[in-house]
């Protein structure tokens, strides 16, 4: 027995539309999470502990540090970049 033969044609179209609507809803939720994360990275002065402990936060740390370094170098020049690097290294060494 063919299941598509037993369902009316209008029902198949509505279930396809419902599936498409759900896919768009899932995509919107995923995009919102990414946007929230980007906003925290770029504009958040205090990062929640749950974000700092996430795997994606730890994996992307070198990228974020590199982007910060390039931004400081472009915006403020080499002297400011070097002093920023010194300060960050001191903080890293003093934590241990």
ABEGO torsion letter per residue (X at the ends): XBAAAABBAAAAAAAAAAAAAAAAAAAAAAAAAAAAAAAAAAABABBBAAAAABAAAAAAAAAAAAAAAAAAAAAAEAAAAAAAAAAAAAAAAAAX
